[in-house]
Amino acid sequence: MNRAFLVLCLVVAACHEGPAAPDYGPATGNAASFGILTPGTRDDCTQAQHDAFSVVGPDHKRYPTWHPPIDPVSGCSFGHDHGRDPRGSALYREVGDIPFGYANEQLDVYDPLTTRHEDHFGHKVEWQNDIPMHFGSDAADALFDVRCDVLVKLHQGTHSKDAFTNNLHELVYHIRCSDGTEMHITMLAAIGTPGQFERSCDGTTVVVGPATPANSPDGGGVRIIPDRTCVDRDILVPPGQFSNFGTLHESWQTSNSIRRQDGHTLAFFNPYFQVSLPSRF
């Protein structure tokens, strides 16, 4: 699988005020990621209440999108969250609601024999406005004085065993800067080597088994994840010792290069995603 073909949208422009988010009209069908959540025994909300949080994607299919942990209308609990409310991002007016699973859906079209569907819970949103960029020195920072707004969504399965073997995860990355730089990307990011991960507490490479799909590419970067060895060593300690919950820290370090079919690099970006207390344990 060529990572260049996993990129679905890339725009580099020079503008300061983005346009309003596109309206793709009524849905013509449902994406594979829509309607897959079945409420658990401790969830108060119904599936219908959950599915009310949806958005129509560029392919005119209906997708799930961000919602708060508590339904604002009924007060019921969904039993999971998707990170920060994207409506606080300075890019929200331009980007709109993010369709969860859009990149995965397009892989179905591009290569129906090597599908990669992800669960609902792992979609996490993060953003920050007016971030000062650093250029190696205080003098350079003062000279350029570039600030950026960033809105990202990563499917980060910190609650399941999926992350042990599978390195393809949907990444949505929007950035707009005061110098006119602007980029919008939705892709399946190959994070680290498929079929394995690095153990967080000792750096050991743990080989687990085949990834899904079987031809998942090595994307650079790394998934640093705690496993049972870390829990047994640092948390389930003998009486009189203190547990080190810092061993549960996960670091998903991406390495993304956007290239044309002829190999010419258009952009590269390498955000790292940190989780202090994953719900896997």
C-alpha positions, -999 to 999 in steps of 0.1 A, spaced: 0 0 0 14 34 -10 10 59 18 8 87 -8 -26 74 -19 -40 75 17 -41 113 16 -76 126 8 -73 163 10 -44 187 9 -47 225 5 -18 250 9 -29 285 5 -22 321 16 -52 335 34 -61 348 68 -98 342 72 -110 308 61 -144 303 44 -174 287 61 -174 249 63 -188 232 32 -224 219 32 -226 185 15 -264 184 16 -285 154 27 -269 120 32 -273 94 5 -263 66 28 -243 57 59 -206 52 62 -193 20 77 -183 40 109 -219 52 115 -243 34 138 -218 9 151 -220 18 187 -241 -4 209 -247 12 244 -231 -7 273 -248 -17 305 -236 14 322 -246 38 294 -278 58 299 -281 71 263 -298 51 235 -282 44 202 -306 69 186 -295 96 210 -258 89 202 -264 87 164 -280 121 165 -244 135 165 -235 131 129 -223 149 99 -224 144 61 -190 139 46 -176 149 12 -188 116 -2 -223 125 9 -224 96 34 -234 101 71 -206 98 96 -204 100 134 -187 131 148 -177 147 181 -202 147 209 -199 156 246 -197 128 272 -231 139 285 -261 145 262 -269 182 266 -306 176 259 -315 146 281 -285 145 305 -278 109 298 -243 95 297 -227 81 265 -200 63 285 -171 76 264 -156 109 251 -139 121 220 -115 147 235 -119 185 233 -149 202 219 -138 213 184 -161 243 185 -135 261 206 -110 259 178 -104 290 157 -106 267 127 -140 253 135 -159 278 113 -139 267 83 -136 230 91 -169 222 107 -177 189 123 -151 162 116 -165 130 100 -150 101 120 -138 73 97 -138 92 64 -103 81 55 -111 45 63 -142 47 41 -121 59 12 -97 30 16 -127 8 10 -131 24 -24 -95 25 -33 -87 -11 -22 -117 -31 -12 -96 -61 -4 -75 -44 23 -100 -25 45 -92 -9 78 -121 -1 100 -116 13 135 -139 13 165 -159 44 176 -143 51 210 -108 58 197 -116 90 178 -100 119 199 -100 156 191 -74 181 202 -68 217 192 -49 249 202 -52 285 191 -25 311 185 5 288 191 38 306 187 62 288 163 99 285 173 127 289 149 158 278 169 166 310 188 149 340 206 162 363 178 147 342 151 114 339 170 112 376 173 121 382 136 95 358 122 68 359 149 46 333 133 15 319 152 -7 290 142 -41 276 149 -41 237 149 -71 213 150 -64 176 149 -83 143 153 -65 110 157 -80 76 162 -59 65 191 -70 31 205 -57 35 241 -85 14 254 -81 -18 234 -56 -43 220 -60 -29 185 -30 -6 190 -6 -35 197 -7 -48 161 -23 -22 139 -4 9 129 -29 25 105 -50 51 122 -71 79 108 -54 113 113 -71 146 105 -48 176 106 -58 212 101 -34 241 105 -35 278 96 -7 303 104 -3 340 105 23 339 77 -3 326 53 5 289 56 -25 267 56 -29 229 53 -58 205 56 -52 168 56 -73 137 62 -53 104 59 -46 70 73 -13 76 91 11 46 94 25 50 129 55 28 135 59 -8 122 28 -30 117 25 -60 140 46 -47 168 50 -18 193 77 -6 218 71 -13 254 70 19 274 87 7 306 119 -8 291 120 0 253 116 -36 242 102 -42 208 72 -65 212 62 -85 181 25 -94 184 12 -106 151 -2 -97 117 -17 -62 113 -50 -53 96 -47 -49 67 -19 -74 61 -1 -50 37 0 -21 62 32 -1 54 59 9 78 53 46 83 82 57 105 75 70 139 66 47 168 38 36 191 52 34 227 27 15 247 26 -1 282 17 -38 284 11 -64 312 49 -66 318 49 -29 328 18 -33 350 32 -63 368 66 -46 373 56 -10 382 20 -10 395 13 -44 411 42 -40 435 47 -58 469 33 -43 501 53 -13 513 63 -2 478 47 27 458 32 20 424 45 40 395 15 50 374 37 69 351 46 36 335 12 37 318 22 67 297 17 62 260 34 81 232 22 79 196 49 96 175 38 101 139 60 108 109 39 120 80 52 130 45 28 142 18 42 135 -17 30 137 -52 29 105 -73 63 114 -88 78 115 -53 81 153 -49 74 162 -12 47 188 -6 47 188 32 58 169 62 45 171 98 53 149 128 29 155 157 33 134 188 2 123 208 6 117 246 -18 98 269 -11 98 306 -36 72 319 -49 50 291 -81 31 299 -67 -2 286 -57 -12 322 
